[in-house]
Amino acid sequence: MPYLLFKYAITAGLVVLVSEVAKRSDRAGALIASLPLVTVLTLIWLHVERQPLSKISNHAAYTFWYVLPTLPMFLVFPALLARHGFWPALAASLAMTMALFLVFGLIMRRFGISLL
């Protein structure tokens, strides 16, 4: 149980760090948020917990594929934000991202990559 609390504290601390830096500097906050810190932490946790190398490798590979359909959200959200407000812009961006995940998953299936 102490290990699990440590793991939660480190991971949550990362999110708090990003939000605190973003309050002070848009660019620095975005730079830190864009780094694959959560993925790197996940890879570390998987390794420390002695997961098979195949699981760690698959996690990294799937992360690559899952990032691609999320990228348009970072352009659509700011465009909608000024016109529609925070919650509608966020909801629309998330809905679009979910739709892109589905479409992307169907396209990738044709190339033998199963994401869904």
KASUL-V279575 format. One record per pair of residues at least 6 apart in sequence whose C-alpha atoms are under 7 Angstrom apart, sorted by the first residue. I is the first residue (numbers start at 1). GAP is how many residues later the second one is. D is the distance in Angstrom with one decimal. If there is no record, write none. Layout:
BEGIN
i = [I,I]
gap = [GAP,GAP]
d = [D,D]
END
This chain:
BEGIN
i = [18,18,18,19,21,21,22,22,22,43,46,69,69,69,69,70,73,73,76,77,77,77,80,81,105,105,105,108]
gap = [11,14,15,10,7,8,6,7,8,13,10,28,31,32,35,27,20,24,17,12,13,16,9,8,9,10,11,6]
d = [5.6,6.4,6.2,6.9,6.6,5.0,6.5,3.8,6.8,6.2,6.5,6.4,5.5,5.7,6.7,5.7,5.4,6.3,6.4,5.7,6.3,5.6,5.1,5.2,7.0,5.3,5.8,6.8]
END
